[in-house]
Amino acid sequence: MTSETPVTYAFARQKGVAFRPGDAPAFLLRKDGDRLGLMEVRRVVGASHPVVSCEAGEFDKALSDIYAYDGLGADTETADHEAGESLSRLIDEMPRTEDLLDSASDAPVIRLINGMIAEAVRTAASDIHVEPFVDRVSIRYRVDGVLHETVSVSPRLAAPLVSRIKVMARLDIAEKRVPQDGRLSITLGGQSVDVRVSTLPSRHGERVVLRLLDNSQARFRLDDLGMPESLLADMRKALAQPNGIILVTGPTGAGKTTTLYAGLNLLNEETRNILTVEDPVEYAIDGVGQTQVNAKVGMTFAAGLRAILRQDPDIVMVGEIRDGETAQIAVQASLTGHLVLSTVHTNSAVAAIARLRDMGVESYLLASTLTAIVAQRLVRRLCTHCREAYTPDAAELELMGLAGRSDVTLYRPTGCSHCKSTGFDGRTGVYELVMVDDALRKQIHDGARESEMAAQAFAQRKTLFQNGVDLVLAGTTPLSEILRVSREEGRDAGV
């Protein structure tokens, strides 16, 4: 409900009656709407406007448009005030009616969603999962890459929660059979946060995941990512090249996009035309032309990349190379004098070369265009206020490649009030970097095997696992975190 709409969402939905403000104000009446309800709305509005009859689907869409910025979407003052409210208290205060949409106001649902998002921002969660089951609705937060169930509420709240979130994200509340994606922006305590919303039909109702995107991350610099000094220097050298392809690899949630944005921030000058094609555009970067993929209208990565190459770019960022067509266009863009930044889903840096070969890119083209490949993971940082020192046993030393050493001290999490008893405080990146020099370029051209290229690439450089061991020895993260994200790499390296 906006300030111009003196009718609650709950009343409008239940009675099939709404008031549409704006340049063409009108009363909307659903085909099966309550005419007595229409009379009440006309009395509350206190003005004469035409009555428009709507089909059910058309009426639901109109409700989405009218009430989209209700609550946390537009009411910044309310959201700021409720940021400090306890999520548990909000749940306790929920009315015990059978259906919240039948109550006189939908404010309790709005307050609960505000509280959920405020709690997520307060705990630095990256995602909120709303998952309906037969006996409860589970609300889980992903903090530092790990999911935790914060609360569970009555299953009767599933439909009101999902409907309200869909309204705020301007999704179709009448469509529950197919997945939907949307977006909304909020302000909490003066902090601007974009929320990406994804819904998915499930057995007991629609699951919703809200991805919280902190706009401050769009201003990350390479220095902020936690790269070792030698690796950081090589990364800057690669970005200084006038053309070529720089790839960032790793699984979903490894921070690849943040690394690319940090690179773009370094390159972002008025003398350069920087264009991106992403799916979706996560953060807005001032001075960079960003285009979003829309497969429904044929706007794929390949189509977007082909189009932006006609926009006279100096630097091109492709959110992900997923298919052979995109890979071929990226290679051609590099050959014609552009610097191309992109990501590939592989487990190691060298594996990206094999992946591009599998997509149909000729080896001689890869040898001519690849400049650098970064592989990365995110690990949780130990809380410096409560981490506990200990002497590792023989098995741990062997895993780290330090068998026989007796002077090694490691740290493990314990938990305190500062880290909310988790033992961890934020995350940092673990990286490996392959610079494509003449020797590796010849191997790529000759179609060498992945193991042969890895031996050449890391003859003088540390692998992801070895850089992770350095973090363990520095007391930044426990060994369990490195083994969680790079166990296979460690075995391959023979440590």
N, C-alpha and C positions, 0 to 999 in steps of 0.2 A: 504494500500500500504506500503510495507516495503521499506527500503533503497535500496534493491537490485531489486526492481520492478519499473522501471521508467514509469509505466502505471497507470493512475488513476482508481480507482474502478468504477467510473461512466462511463468512456470510455469503460472499459472491459465489463461491464454489458450491455451497450447499443449496442456495436458493436459485442458482442459474441466472443471477442478475448482477450487472456491474455498471459502473459509471466510467466512461472513457474521457479523460480530460484532454486538453491540448487545443490545437487549432480548429479541430472539428469535433467539439464535445458531443457525446451522445450517450444514451442509456442502452446497454446491450441486454437482450433477453434471449436466453437459450430456448430452443423449441419447446422443451418440457419445463421451462422456468416457472417460478412461482409469481403470479401477477400481483399478489398481495405484497410480496417482497419488493416488486418493482415500485409499487406505490410508496413503500417505506423509504426506498432509496431516493425517489423523487422528492419526498418530504425532507430528507436529510440534506440533499444537495441544495434544495431551495431555489431551483432555477428551471426554466422550461427548455428542454432539449429534445430532439427527435429520438424515437425508440427504434433500434435496429434489431431485427430478429436474426438469430444466428443458429446454424447447425452446431451440434455438440463439439466437433473437432475445431470449428472456426472459433467457437466461444473459448475453448481451452487455450488456443493460440493467443487470443486477445488477452486472456488473463495473464499469460506469460509476459506479454509486452507491457501490460499496465503495471504489474507488480514486480517486474524483474529487478528493480533497484531498491526494493523494500528492504528494511532491516539493515544488515551489514553491507549490502551492495551500495547504498547511498547514504545511510544515516551514520555518518562518521562519528558524530558526537555520542550516539548511543553505543556504537561499537567500542569506542575508546573507553566509555564508562564501564562497559561490561567486560573489558579485557581482564580486569582483576577478579572477576567473579569466579568462584569455585565451580568447576564442572560438576562435581558430585552434588553440590548444593542445588545447582540448577535442575539436575535430574530429580532430586528429592522434592523439588517444588513443582514438578510437573503435575497437572491435574489428573485425577484418577478416572476420567471419563473413558468410556469404551472406545470412542473415536475422537481424537483431538480436533478434527476438522468439524465436528458437530458442536464444539464449544463456542462460546460467544466471541472469542478472539483467538487468532492463531499466534498471538504474541509468545506463548510458552515455547512453541517450536522454534520461532525466530531466536529467542533468547538462548535456547539450547544449542542451536547451530553457531550463533555468535560465540558462545562459551567454548564450543569444540574448537573453533578456529583460533580463538584467543589463547586457549591452552596449548595448541600446537605451536603457535608463534612463541609463546613463553618458554616452551621446552625445546625450541629449535628443531621441531619435527619437520621432515621433508614431505610426508604424506599422511593423510588421514584415511583409514579404511572403514567404511560403514558396511557391515556384512550381516545380512539377515539369516537367521537359522530358525529351526522349528520352535525353539523355546526362548530365544533371546535375539537381540541385535547387538553384535559385538562391535565396539569402537576401538580400533587399534591405531597407534601412532608409530611411524617409522622414525626412530631417533638414531642418528649416527649409523644408519644403514641396517638397523635391527628393529623388527616389529615387536611392540609391546601392547598387550591388551590393557587399556586404561580403565574402561568401564564396560559394562553390558547393561542394556536396558530392555524393557518389555517389548516383545515382538509386535505389540499393537502400535508402537511408535514407528515401525518401519515405513509404512506408507506415507504418513505425514512428513517424516524427515526427508525421504527421497523426493517427494513432490515439491517441498519448499526449496530444496537445493536445486532441483531442475528449473524451478521458476526463476531463481536468482541467476542461474547460468543461461537463461533464455533457451532452454531445451523444451521439447514437446512433452508436456506432462501426460498427454493422452496416449502416447506411444510407449508401451512397456515391453514390446516383443523384440526390439533390436537395440544394439548398443548405440549410445549417443556420446558426443564429446562437446564440451562447451567451456566457457571461461568467464570469470568475474574478477573484479578488482575491489580490494577493501583497504581501509586504513585503520590500523590499530596502534594507539599510542604514538601517533605521528609517523609510524612506519608503514610505507606503502608495500602491499603484498598482492601479487597476482595469484589467482587460484585457478588451476586447470581442473576441470571436472570430467570424469569418465564414468558412464553407467554401463552395467552389464546385466542382462536378465539371468536369474538363477532360479533354482527350484523353489526357494522360499521368498522370492521377491527380487528386486533389483539391488545389486551390489553397487556401491559408489566409492570411487577413490578420488580424493581431492589432493592434487599436487600443489604444494605451496612454493611459489617462486619468489624468492627475495630479490627485489630489483637491485640491491647493492651488489649482488654477485656479477651483474653485467659490467661492473667497473673493476673487476679483478685485474691485477697485473701479474705478469709471469713471476715476479719476485714473491708473490703471495701464495704460490701453489705448493711450496715445499720441495722444489727440485734441488738436487745437489748442485753446487756451484759449477762444476765442470759440465754437467748436463745442461744447465741453464745457459751457459756461454755458447754451447753448440746449438741450442735451440734458437738463440738470438741470431747466430750466424746463418742458420737455415732460413729464418724469416727475412733476413736482409737480402736474400737472393731475388733477382728481378723476375724469375720464372721458375717453374718446377712444381712438384706436388709434395705437400707435407701431409702425412696421414697420422691420425691419432686412433689407436685401437684399444679395445677392452670391452668387457660385458656391459650390459645396461646398468646405469647407475654408478659407473666408474668415474664420472666427472669429465668425460671427453668434451662435452659442449663447453664447459667452463674453461677448459684449456684452450679451445679454439677461440673463445671470446677474449681471453687474456692476450692471445696472439694478435687478434684484430685490434684490441685497444692499443697495443704497441705500434701497429702499423697505421692507425687511424689518424691521418693528417689531411689537411685541406687540399694538398696537391695530389691526393690519390682518390680514385673512384672505387669504393669497396661495395660489392653487392653480394648478397647471400640468398640461398634458397634453402628453407628449413621446414621441418615437420615435427612439431609446430615451431613458430617463433617463440622461444622461451623468454628472452629478455630483449628489451629495446635498447639499442646502442645508438646514441646520438651521432649523426654524421655517417651512418652506414645504411644503405638501402637494403631492407630485409623483406623477402617475399616468402609467403607460406604456401606449402604444398596443399593442393585440393584435388584429390584423385577423382572426386565425383564429377568434376567438370574438365577432367583431362590434364590438370595442372600437376604433373608428376615431377620428380626430381630431374628426369631427363629433359622434359619439356621446359621446365623453369630454367635449367642450366643453359639450354639452347637459346632461350629468349634473352637471358641477361648477358650473354656473350655479344649480343647486338646492341648493348647499352654502353659500349666503350668502357669496360671495367679494367682496372689495373690489378685488382685482387678479387678473387672469387672464393666464397666459402659454400660448400655443399654439405648440408647437414649429415648425409650418409650416402655412401656409394653402395647401393643395394643390388644393382643389376648390371649386366654387360653394357647396355646402352649408355647408362650414366657414366660408367667407367671409361668407355671409349670417348665420350664427349669431354670428360675431365682431362684425359690424356691429350686430346687435340687442343684443348684450351691452353694447356701447359706448353705444347709445341709452338703455339702461335704467340708466345710471349707473356702469358698470364701466370701469376702465382696462385695456385689452387690449394685450398685447405679443406680437408674433409675427414670423415671417420669411417672405419670399417670394423665390423664385429668379428674380431679374431682374438685368440688367447695370447698371442705374442706378437712382437713387432715383425719378425721375419715371416710369420705365417700370413701377414697381409700380402706379401708378394705372391705367395702361392694362391691366395684367395682371388687376387686380381687376374692371375693366369687362368684360374677356373672360370672366371667370368668371360674369358675370351680375349683378353688383352695380350697382344704379342709380346714376347720377352724382350725384343729389341726396343719396343716402345717404352716398356717399363724401365729398361736400363737408361734410356735417354731422358726420362722425365722425373723419376723419383729422386727427391732430395733428402728427405728425412722421414723416419717412422718412429712414433712414440707409442709405447704400450704403457698403460697405467691401471692402477687399482686404488681404491680408497680404503684406509684402515683407521680404526679408532685410536685416538691419542689417549694415553694414560693420564689420569688426573694427577697433576704434580703435587697436590696437597695430601694425597693418601696412598700413592703407589708404594709398594713394599719391595725392598731389595731381597734377593735370594741367590744362592749359588746353584747354577743349573746342574742337572745330573748328566751322566755320560751319554744318554740317548739324545738329550736336547743338544748337547755339544756336537754330537755326530750329525744331527740334522742341519746344524748351521755350518758344518764344514770346519769345526774347531775342535775335533777330537784330540784329546790329550792335554788341552789347555786347562790350567788350574787357576788362572787369574781373571776369570770372566764373572761379572756380576750382571744379572738380569733383574727385571722388575715385573711385578704382576699387579693386577687391580685388586683393591680391597673395598673401597666405597666410603664416602663421607657426605656431609651435608652440602659441600660445594658442588659435588657431581651427582647429587640426588641418589646417592648410594649405588651408583652404577660402576664406579671405578674408572669411568672414561669421561673425557671432556673434549668433544669435537672430533674431527677427522683430519687426516693429512693424506697426501698422495704418495704412492710408491711408483717409481717410473723406471723404464729402460728406454734408451734412445739408440737407434741405428742411423748413423750418417752414411749415406750411400757414396762411398769413395770409389776410386778407379778399380780397385781390386774386387769390391763387391759388385760394381757395375758390370764387370766382365763376367762374373759368375751368373748374374741375372740374365745377361745376354746369352750365355751358353746354356741356360736352362738347368742350372745346378739344383741339387736337392736341397730341401729346407735345412737339414742338419748341416750340410756343408756351408751354406750361407750363414747359419747361426755361428758356426765355429769361426768364420772369418769376421763376422760383425762384432763378436764379443771377445776377440783375441786380446784387445786392449781396453775393453769396456766392461762394466759390470752389468749383469743381467738384472731383471726385475727382482728376483729372489735375493740376489746378493745385495742390492740396494736396500731391500727390506731388512736383511740381517744387520746392516749398518744402523737402521732405525731402532732395531731391538737392542743393539749394544749401546746406543745412545740413551736408552731409557724412554724413547718416545712412544713405543708401542710394545705389547707383549709378543712373544714368539707365536702364540696361538693365532694372533691376527694375521701374521705373515703366512703361516701355514694355511689359513682359511682361504686366502686369495691367490696363493701362488705355489701350492704344494707340488703340482706337476712340474712347474718350471724348475723348482729346486731339485727334483729327482733328475730331470734332464741335464741339469748342470753338474750332477754328480756330487751334490753336497748332502 
